[in-house]
Amino acid sequence: MCKIQIPVPSRGEQEGILRILRIHDVRIQTEQRYLKKLKLQKNGLMHDLLTGKVRVRVPEEQARC
């Protein structure tokens, strides 16, 4: 049987890595909440446009094409 040595970072380095990972985890969660908010806003705007609640104005030069 062969013994394989696996290097393990020091306790301080492990804690530093953990700190960085937690910061990024919080950032990911924040971005996911923001994305969810934007998707809800998009759905609401699409509903308003598709039901005619909000009128779409087209400039005259584009309406003639």
Backbone hydrogen bonds in HBPLUS format (Angstrom, degrees):
<---DONOR---> <-ACCEPTOR-->    atom                        ^
c    i                          cat <-CA-CA->   ^        H-A-AA   ^      H-
h    n   atom  resd res      DA  || num        DHA   H-A  angle D-A-AA Bond
n    s   type  num  typ     dist DA aas  dist angle  dist       angle   num
A0014-GLN N   A0010-SER O   2.90 MM   4  6.18 157.9  1.95 155.4 162.1     1
A0015-GLU N   A0011-ARG O   2.97 MM   4  6.23 155.6  2.03 147.5 153.9     2
A0016-GLY N   A0012-GLY O   2.96 MM   4  6.22 148.6  2.06 142.6 151.5     3
A0017-ILE N   A0013-GLU O   2.92 MM   4  6.19 158.8  1.97 150.6 155.7     4
A0018-LEU N   A0014-GLN O   2.91 MM   4  6.14 158.6  1.96 147.1 153.5     5
A0019-ARG N   A0015-GLU O   2.91 MM   4  6.13 154.4  1.97 144.9 151.4     6
A0020-ILE N   A0016-GLY O   3.11 MM   4  6.38 161.8  2.14 149.2 153.1     7
A0021-LEU N   A0017-ILE O   2.93 MM   4  6.18 161.8  1.96 153.4 158.8     8
A0022-ARG N   A0018-LEU O   2.92 MM   4  6.12 155.0  1.98 150.3 156.8     9
A0023-ILE N   A0019-ARG O   3.06 MM   4  6.33 156.6  2.11 147.6 153.7    10
A0024-HIS N   A0020-ILE O   3.06 MM   4  6.36 163.2  2.09 152.3 156.2    11
A0025-ASP N   A0021-LEU O   2.84 MM   4  6.00 148.1  1.94 143.9 153.7    12
A0026-VAL N   A0022-ARG O   2.96 MM   4  6.18 158.7  2.00 150.9 155.0    13
A0027-ARG N   A0023-ILE O   3.08 MM   4  6.35 155.5  2.14 144.1 151.2    14
A0028-ILE N   A0024-HIS O   2.88 MM   4  6.12 157.0  1.93 149.1 154.7    15
A0029-GLN N   A0025-ASP O   2.99 MM   4  6.24 162.1  2.02 149.5 154.0    16
A0030-THR N   A0026-VAL O   2.94 MM   4  6.15 156.9  2.00 148.8 155.2    17
A0031-GLU N   A0027-ARG O   2.94 MM   4  6.17 161.9  1.97 151.1 155.7    18
A0032-GLN N   A0028-ILE O   2.88 MM   4  6.10 152.5  1.96 149.2 157.2    19
A0033-ARG N   A0029-GLN O   3.00 MM   4  6.25 154.2  2.07 147.0 153.2    20
A0034-TYR N   A0030-THR O   3.01 MM   4  6.27 157.0  2.06 148.0 154.6    21
A0035-LEU N   A0031-GLU O   2.87 MM   4  6.07 156.0  1.93 147.4 153.9    22
A0036-LYS N   A0032-GLN O   2.99 MM   4  6.18 156.7  2.05 144.3 150.3    23
A0037-LYS N   A0033-ARG O   2.99 MM   4  6.24 155.4  2.06 145.5 152.2    24
A0038-LEU N   A0034-TYR O   2.92 MM   4  6.22 157.7  1.97 150.0 155.8    25
A0039-LYS N   A0035-LEU O   2.91 MM   4  6.16 155.5  1.97 150.4 157.0    26
A0040-LEU N   A0036-LYS O   3.02 MM   4  6.27 157.0  2.07 148.5 154.3    27
A0041-GLN N   A0037-LYS O   2.97 MM   4  6.22 155.7  2.03 147.3 154.4    28
A0042-LYS N   A0038-LEU O   2.84 MM   4  6.06 156.5  1.89 148.3 154.9    29
A0043-ASN N   A0039-LYS O   2.95 MM   4  6.17 162.7  1.98 149.4 153.5    30
A0044-GLY N   A0040-LEU O   3.00 MM   4  6.22 156.3  2.06 145.9 152.3    31
A0045-LEU N   A0041-GLN O   2.94 MM   4  6.18 159.5  1.98 151.0 156.4    32
A0046-MET N   A0042-LYS O   2.83 MM   4  6.04 161.5  1.87 155.2 160.5    33
A0047-HIS N   A0043-ASN O   2.96 MM   4  6.10 157.1  2.02 144.5 150.7    34
A0048-ASP N   A0044-GLY O   3.03 MM   4  6.29 160.0  2.07 146.6 151.7    35
A0049-LEU N   A0045-LEU O   2.95 MM   4  6.19 155.9  2.01 149.6 156.1    36
A0050-LEU N   A0046-MET O   2.83 MM   4  5.95 167.2  1.84 155.5 159.3    37
A0051-THR N   A0047-HIS O   2.98 MM   4  5.97 146.6  2.09 147.4 154.8    38
A0053-LYS N   A0048-ASP O   2.94 MM   5  4.91 119.1  2.32 148.3 158.7    39
A0054-VAL N   A0048-ASP O   3.16 MM   6  5.54 153.1  2.23 129.4 126.2    40
A0052-GLY N   A0049-LEU O   3.29 MM   3  5.25 151.0  2.38  97.0 105.5    41
A0062-GLN N   A0059-PRO O   3.03 MM   3  5.53 133.5  2.25 112.2 124.1    42
A0063-ALA N   A0059-PRO O   3.06 MM   4  6.32 145.4  2.18 149.4 159.9    43
A0063-ALA N   A0060-GLU O   3.08 MM   3  4.99 121.1  2.44  94.3 109.8    44
A0064-ARG N   A0060-GLU O   3.28 MM   4  6.51 140.6  2.45 153.4 160.3    45
A0065-CYS N   A0062-GLN O   3.36 MM   3  5.57 149.7  2.46 102.7 110.7    46
